[in-house]
Amino acid sequence: MTPAGSLLTARALHKAYGSTPALDGADFSIHPGEVVAVMGPSGSGKSTLLHCLAGIIRPDSGSVLYGSRDLTRMSDAQRSALRRSDFGFVFQFGQLVPELTCLENVALPLRLNGVKRKEAEERSLEWLERLEVGEVGAKRPGEVSGGQGQRVAVARALAARPRVIFADEPTGALDSLNGERVMSLLTDAARDTSAAVVLVTHEARVAAYSDREIVVRDGKAREMAGLA
């Protein structure tokens, strides 16, 4: 049963790679505007959980409901379209396209969704300025600092006004000061737009920006408060 008001819900997810189980009955739910930190040791299944929630991989069994839509029953094309329109992504190393300027990187999801270039770039510049990196718009990713590049990546994730943002170790490549600034900007902007954030991290200082924490251990997800 889907929790009342839940935006994204997973039930009894199982996923194995060969004979190695990654998820073993994991459950998860998140509401609009909520930031949920997913924690756990390396190899616990937390990144696999994120990839199942985002429709990047299909679980062996179980369901992932986005509203009333079951991602596990969608075609690859349907899930790809959903990731372009409703989901945003922030990765540990930004994964910006090196040949494009920072402005063009932010505008890329909008352009893929059919937004005309001028409008896409205007909206992208607004997000770059909001993330305090408006001055790097004309530069390529290799010409900016790590902290600036990660703010550009956050702007790209937010530009299409997604309903869910998936952030996988978004500060893992940054020093503590830049990491805290990125997390503050990301969570403030997400809450302002009522976007939910699924935040995978192993750092307590990053998880502190969340509303709720769950831990993945042995392929199962449990509320942090329930751990003894």
Secondary structure, DSSP 8 states (H G I E B T S, - for coil): ---TT-SEEEEEEEEEETTEEEEEEEEEEE-TT-EEEEE--TTSSHHHHHHHHTTSS--SEEEEEETTEEGGGS-HHHHHHHHHHTEEEE-TT----TTS-HHHHHHHHHHHTT--HHHHHHHHHHHHHHTT-GGGTTS-GGGS-HHHHHHHHHHHHHHT--SEEEEESTTTTS-HHHHHHHHHHHHHHHHHTT-EEEEE-S-HHHHTTSSEEEEEETTEEEEGGG--
